[in-house]
Amino acid sequence: MAMSSGGIDSGGSGSQSTGPAAALATIEKHRRDNVPERLIHAGERIQAGWRAAADSAGLKIRTFGIPPLASFTFEHESPDALLTLFTQEMLARGFLAGAQVYTMVAHSDRLIDIYLENTEQVFRTLAAANQANNIEDLLNGPVKHSGFSRLA
């Protein structure tokens, strides 16, 4: 804190007066643009797309979570290896992807379609690697760690 013009400046650059206005504007935009419905719609499309891509590729997955915070897991003896390969292959296609998606207003139907097309291609790669029993051979690095053990 510093003294400024006879008062105290908390270092907030005057945000004390604009913060409430920004909050109200955000709430108004959420209402006007039906943000919750859009996030739910995007998450439902992604979860359905994951299931369809897995079925098409012959992989077993389970989707879970509320649609805007959608998740999946591979039902496989080495789910972490499959997920590591999924992330690696999606990254090669320009997507930083894991087993969760936190939907945003920016996730348009067009972008979701592109993501799911790539997911389907990668799921086919995973299924082929599973059939050939060489999932870990295709990894460019180690299998991802689970839980807090990676921090110890």
C-alpha positions in Angstrom: 0.0 0.0 0.0 1.1 3.5 -0.7 -0.1 6.9 0.2 -1.6 8.7 -2.9 -3.4 12.0 -3.0 -4.0 12.0 0.7 -5.5 8.5 0.6 -4.4 4.9 0.6 -3.7 3.2 -2.7 -4.0 -0.6 -2.3 -2.3 -1.3 -5.6 -5.5 -2.2 -7.3 -5.2 0.4 -10.0 -8.7 1.7 -9.2 -10.4 -1.7 -9.7 -12.3 -1.2 -6.5 -14.8 0.9 -8.4 -14.8 -1.1 -11.6 -14.9 -4.6 -10.1 -18.6 -4.6 -9.2 -19.5 -3.1 -12.7 -17.5 -5.9 -14.4 -19.2 -8.5 -12.3 -22.6 -7.2 -13.2 -21.7 -7.0 -16.9 -20.5 -10.6 -16.8 -23.7 -11.8 -15.2 -25.7 -9.9 -17.8 -23.7 -11.5 -20.7 -24.2 -14.9 -19.2 -27.9 -14.4 -19.1 -28.2 -12.7 -22.5 -26.0 -15.4 -24.3 -27.5 -18.4 -22.5 -24.0 -19.4 -21.4 -25.0 -22.3 -19.1 -27.1 -23.9 -21.9 -24.3 -23.4 -24.4 -21.7 -25.0 -22.1 -24.0 -28.0 -21.4 -24.7 -28.4 -25.2 -21.0 -28.4 -26.0 -20.2 -30.9 -23.2 -23.0 -33.2 -24.3 -21.8 -33.1 -27.9 -18.2 -33.9 -26.8 -19.3 -36.8 -24.5 -21.5 -38.3 -27.3 -18.6 -37.8 -29.8 -16.2 -39.6 -27.5 -18.6 -42.5 -27.2 -19.2 -42.7 -30.9 -15.5 -42.5 -31.8 -14.7 -45.2 -29.2 -17.4 -47.5 -30.5 -16.3 -46.9 -34.1 -12.7 -47.7 -33.2 -13.6 -50.7 -31.0 -12.3 -49.1 -27.8 -14.1 -49.2 -24.4 -14.5 -45.9 -22.6 -16.7 -44.6 -19.9 -17.8 -40.9 -19.9 -18.7 -39.1 -16.8 -19.1 -35.7 -15.1 -21.5 -32.9 -15.7 -21.5 -32.0 -19.4 -19.6 -28.7 -19.0 -16.9 -30.6 -17.1 -16.9 -33.7 -19.3 -14.4 -36.6 -18.7 -13.7 -40.0 -20.0 -11.6 -43.0 -19.0 -10.3 -45.9 -21.0 -11.6 -49.3 -19.7 -8.4 -51.1 -20.4 -5.6 -52.8 -18.4 -3.3 -49.9 -19.2 -5.5 -46.8 -19.2 -2.7 -44.4 -18.4 -0.6 -45.6 -21.4 -3.6 -45.2 -23.7 -4.3 -41.7 -22.3 -0.6 -40.8 -22.7 -0.7 -41.9 -26.4 -4.0 -40.1 -26.9 -2.5 -36.8 -25.5 0.6 -37.3 -27.6 -1.3 -37.9 -30.8 -3.8 -35.1 -30.3 -0.9 -32.7 -29.5 0.6 -33.7 -32.9 -2.7 -32.6 -34.5 -2.7 -29.3 -32.6 -4.9 -30.1 -29.7 -3.7 -30.0 -26.1 -6.1 -32.8 -25.0 -6.5 -35.1 -22.1 -9.4 -37.0 -20.6 -11.3 -33.9 -19.5 -12.8 -30.9 -21.3 -13.9 -27.8 -19.6 -16.3 -26.3 -22.1 -16.2 -22.6 -22.9 -18.4 -20.3 -25.0 -15.5 -20.3 -27.6 -16.2 -24.1 -28.2 -18.4 -23.6 -31.3 -20.1 -26.6 -33.0 -17.5 -26.2 -35.8 -14.6 -26.4 -33.4 -16.1 -29.4 -31.6 -16.6 -31.1 -35.0 -12.9 -30.6 -35.8 -11.9 -31.9 -32.4 -14.1 -35.0 -32.6 -12.9 -35.8 -36.2 -9.3 -35.8 -34.8 -10.4 -37.7 -31.7 -11.9 -40.4 -34.0 -8.6 -40.7 -36.0 -6.6 -40.9 -32.8 -8.9 -43.5 -31.2 -8.4 -45.6 -34.4 -4.6 -45.3 -33.8 -5.1 -46.4 -30.2 -7.2 -49.4 -31.2 -4.5 -50.5 -33.7 -1.8 -50.1 -31.1 -3.8 -52.1 -28.7 -4.4 -54.9 -31.3 -0.6 -54.9 -32.0 0.1 -54.9 -28.3 2.6 -52.0 -28.8 1.0 -49.0 -27.1 4.1 -48.1 -25.0 6.4 -48.6 -28.0 4.6 -45.7 -29.8 5.1 -43.3 -26.9 7.7 -40.5 -27.2 8.2 -40.4 -23.5 7.1 -42.1 -20.3 3.6 -43.1 -19.4 1.8 -40.3 -17.5 1.7 -40.5 -13.7 -1.5 -40.7 -11.8 -2.4 -39.0 -8.5 0.0 -37.2 -6.3 2.8 -39.8 -6.7 4.2 -37.7 -9.5 4.9 -34.9 -7.0 6.8 -37.0 -4.5 
